[in-house]
Amino acid sequence: MPDSRNNRGGRDRQRVAAGQSWEVRHVAEKFGVSSQQVTGAVRAVGNSRKDVEAYLRNKSKSR
């Protein structure tokens, strides 16, 4: 919990926590892919949200 309710920070929004099922599910629903594909994207490019989203966008374009 943050020290101040007004200072929440943005670090958590910049990462995809592959160990958090709700977060994996959210990203999967956003891109219309399976949870396994999101987990695979995190393994392939790391947990940067920007990199994971770019990876999933490129994968869906190649279909």
CORQUI-V443322 format. One record per helix or strand of 3 or more residues. SS is the DSSP state (~ for helix, > for strand). FROM is the first residue (numbers start at 0). LEN is the number of residues. Records with the same first field share a line. If there is no record, write none. Layout:
# CORQUI-V443322
SS->FROM-LEN, FROM-LEN
This chain:
# CORQUI-V443322
~->10-4, 20-11, 34-11, 48-13
